[in-house]
């Protein structure tokens, strides 16, 4: 029987996502996998995560990828680096990216400058989607801007926003599933169990935050059964 799983921010933790998919979920090519973005940064092997995502594509798993704010920063830093090619200091885009964990990603590629990342990976990030619409949910990385007439036009908010209140008149009557901001596992369980009382489901448990109770897991949510599973960090 096929299943659908939604997986949030992996953040360079390739061992963790492999264990989650292969040992916990035991995914097959009949399953549908939806990834909410932030494949890179903070954790040790952003390149390895994207390599694994590409492997799933090559093996013809039914996979769907959203673009997170960390991919957005990587791409913009790459593009700025291509234009400026600073010989000495780092440009603003790289400094801003490194402030949120980019050094781990650069190290995973064995490079010091964003322009040295193989374009194959930049192209892959750019091909990731801003949102995915399911029967009952809108999947985004961060949220949506319901202050404008058509929130589907604001792709930046889908990657970056930290606060939003769902307007069902603008969301096609659907709830929002997102990652982006780590939330405590107990709260996540509460939202899933009392789904009727909430207009969103937040799935990011901060897989890279291994020193705080209630965080440090990579989660997977089944939108059809309501099942929520988690794998503790295997990388850090």
Secondary structure, 3 states (H helix, E strand, C coil): CCCEEEECCCCCCHHHHHHHHHHHCCCCCCCEEEECCCCCCCCCCHHHHHHHHHHHHHCCCEEEEECCHHHHHHHHHHHHHHHHCCCCCCCHHHHHHHCCCHHHHHHHHCCCCHHHCCHHHHHHHHHCECEEECCCEEEECCCCCCCCCCHHHCHHHHHHCCCCCCCCCCCCCCEEEECCCCCCHHHHHHHHHCHHHCCEEECCCCCCCCCCCCCCEEEEECCCCCCEEEEECCCC
